[in-house]
Amino acid sequence: MSGQFPGTIRAGVTFDLTVKLDLYQAPTWQVQALLCGPKAIGFSSTDSGSQHQLLVDAATTAAWPAGQYLFSLRAVSSGTVLEIESGMVTVEADLSTMADGTDARVHAQRVLAAIEAVIEKRATMDQERYTINNRELHRTPIGDLLKLRSYYRAELQRLKAAQRGALFGRQVKVTF
């Protein structure tokens, strides 16, 4: 199969994928895509010679809620349904509908910033715990905060490396 299903789809943008299936050629076969997640989504291919074109306009994808979806790509002909690919896909929010001030940072970035803010505020405090009227307050020890900060820094580096296509923290280039 050529034309692998993408790992992410942006809502509000035209989805266009051409799939070539040597064993299940158009027009005898049709390809259906099913997504199951925050919303059930289904769409079918049109013939493009012997290939299948999955085309969904931007107005339709704009109604797709952001989130994680299971997907199934199926070849269908005369009552026969064969799954040819399945997995997970992320539908990302339509940027044109996002509110001002939206925090677009990933989880690791938000948590790292929060940990660093706590460390910064703690730099001026000398108590790790205290008691007032039989109520105690325990603060996370600085050593634990530093460990958490290191963990989330490494997580953020892994995410950035994955976006660059790096393997084990470094980019691997291959030529044939």
C-alpha positions as CSV (number, residue, x, y, z in Angstrom):
1,M,0.0,0.0,0.0
2,S,1.2,3.5,-0.8
3,G,-0.2,6.6,0.7
4,Q,0.1,5.8,4.4
5,F,-2.6,7.4,6.7
6,P,-1.1,10.5,8.5
7,G,-0.5,10.6,12.2
8,T,-2.1,14.0,12.5
9,I,-5.0,15.8,10.7
10,R,-5.6,19.6,11.2
11,A,-9.3,20.5,11.5
12,G,-10.4,23.3,9.2
13,V,-7.9,22.2,6.5
14,T,-8.7,20.1,3.4
15,F,-7.8,16.4,4.0
16,D,-6.4,14.9,0.8
17,L,-4.8,11.4,0.7
18,T,-4.4,9.3,-2.4
19,V,-4.1,5.6,-1.7
20,K,-2.7,3.0,-4.2
21,L,-3.7,-0.6,-3.4
22,D,-2.4,-3.1,-5.9
23,L,-4.8,-5.8,-4.7
24,Y,-7.8,-3.6,-4.3
25,Q,-7.8,-1.2,-7.2
26,A,-10.5,1.3,-8.0
27,P,-13.2,1.2,-9.4
28,T,-13.8,-2.4,-8.3
29,W,-12.9,-1.5,-4.7
30,Q,-13.7,1.6,-2.7
31,V,-11.7,2.8,0.4
32,Q,-13.4,3.9,3.6
33,A,-11.8,5.7,6.5
34,L,-13.4,5.5,9.9
35,L,-12.3,7.5,12.9
36,C,-13.6,6.8,16.4
37,G,-12.8,9.3,19.2
38,P,-14.5,12.5,20.5
39,K,-16.7,12.1,17.4
40,A,-17.4,9.2,15.0
41,I,-16.2,10.2,11.6
42,G,-16.4,8.3,8.3
43,F,-15.7,9.2,4.7
44,S,-15.1,7.3,1.5
45,S,-12.8,7.5,-1.5
46,T,-13.5,8.6,-5.1
47,D,-11.8,6.9,-8.0
48,S,-8.6,8.4,-9.3
49,G,-7.7,6.0,-12.1
50,S,-6.9,2.7,-10.3
51,Q,-6.1,4.7,-7.1
52,H,-8.4,5.9,-4.3
53,Q,-8.6,9.5,-3.3
54,L,-9.8,10.3,0.2
55,L,-10.8,14.0,-0.1
56,V,-12.6,15.9,2.7
57,D,-13.1,19.7,2.3
58,A,-12.0,22.2,4.9
59,A,-15.6,23.1,5.9
60,T,-16.3,19.5,6.8
61,T,-13.0,19.0,8.8
62,A,-13.7,22.2,10.7
63,A,-16.4,20.3,12.5
64,W,-14.1,17.6,13.6
65,P,-13.3,18.0,17.4
66,A,-9.7,17.9,18.4
67,G,-8.4,14.8,20.1
68,Q,-7.1,11.2,19.8
69,Y,-8.9,8.9,17.4
70,L,-8.6,5.2,16.5
71,F,-8.7,4.9,12.7
72,S,-9.5,2.1,10.3
73,L,-8.8,2.2,6.6
74,R,-10.9,-0.4,4.8
75,A,-11.2,-1.8,1.3
76,V,-14.8,-2.4,0.4
77,S,-16.4,-4.3,-2.6
78,S,-19.6,-6.2,-3.0
79,G,-20.2,-6.8,0.7
80,T,-16.5,-7.7,1.4
81,V,-14.8,-5.4,3.9
82,L,-11.1,-5.8,4.5
83,E,-9.1,-3.7,7.0
84,I,-5.9,-2.5,5.3
85,E,-4.5,-0.2,7.9
86,S,-5.4,0.8,11.5
87,G,-3.9,2.8,14.3
88,M,-4.1,6.2,16.1
89,V,-4.5,9.6,14.6
90,T,-4.6,13.0,16.3
91,V,-7.0,15.6,15.0
92,E,-5.5,19.0,15.9
93,A,-7.7,22.0,16.6
94,D,-8.7,24.4,13.8
95,L,-6.4,27.4,14.4
96,S,-8.9,29.8,12.9
97,T,-11.4,29.1,15.7
98,M,-9.0,29.2,18.6
99,A,-9.5,32.0,21.2
100,D,-7.0,34.7,21.9
101,G,-4.6,33.7,24.6
102,T,-4.8,30.0,23.9
103,D,-1.9,28.2,25.5
104,A,-0.5,26.1,22.6
105,R,2.4,24.7,24.6
106,V,2.6,20.9,25.0
107,H,2.1,19.3,28.4
108,A,5.8,19.0,29.1
109,Q,6.4,22.7,28.4
110,R,3.5,23.8,30.7
111,V,4.7,21.6,33.5
112,L,8.3,22.6,33.1
113,A,7.3,26.3,33.3
114,A,5.2,25.7,36.4
115,I,8.1,23.7,38.1
116,E,10.5,26.5,37.3
117,A,8.1,29.1,38.7
118,V,7.8,27.2,42.0
119,I,11.6,26.9,42.2
120,E,12.0,30.6,41.5
121,K,9.4,31.5,44.3
122,R,11.0,29.0,46.7
123,A,14.4,30.7,46.3
124,T,13.2,33.5,48.6
125,M,11.6,31.1,51.2
126,D,13.6,29.4,53.9
127,Q,10.8,27.1,55.3
128,E,10.1,23.7,53.9
129,R,7.2,23.2,56.4
130,Y,5.4,25.1,59.1
131,T,2.4,24.8,61.5
132,I,-0.2,27.4,62.3
133,N,-3.2,26.5,64.6
134,N,-2.7,22.8,64.2
135,R,-2.6,23.1,60.4
136,E,0.6,22.1,58.6
137,L,2.0,23.1,55.3
138,H,4.6,20.9,53.6
139,R,6.4,22.1,50.6
140,T,8.0,19.9,48.0
141,P,11.7,19.6,48.8
142,I,13.9,21.5,46.4
143,G,15.8,18.3,45.5
144,D,12.5,16.7,44.3
145,L,11.6,19.9,42.3
146,L,15.0,19.7,40.6
147,K,14.5,16.0,39.7
148,L,11.1,16.8,38.3
149,R,12.6,19.7,36.3
150,S,15.3,17.4,34.9
151,Y,12.6,14.9,33.9
152,Y,10.5,17.4,32.1
153,R,13.5,19.0,30.4
154,A,14.5,15.6,29.0
155,E,10.8,14.9,28.0
156,L,10.7,18.2,26.1
157,Q,14.1,17.4,24.4
158,R,12.7,14.0,23.3
159,L,9.6,15.7,21.8
160,K,11.7,18.2,20.0
161,A,14.0,15.4,18.7
162,A,11.0,13.4,17.5
163,Q,9.7,16.5,15.6
164,R,13.0,16.9,13.9
165,G,13.1,13.2,13.0
166,A,16.0,12.5,15.4
167,L,16.6,9.0,16.7
168,F,17.9,8.7,20.3
169,G,18.5,12.4,20.6
170,R,20.5,12.8,17.4
171,Q,19.5,13.1,13.8
172,V,20.2,10.1,11.6
173,K,20.6,10.7,7.9
174,V,20.6,7.9,5.4
175,T,21.4,8.0,1.7
176,F,20.9,5.3,-0.9
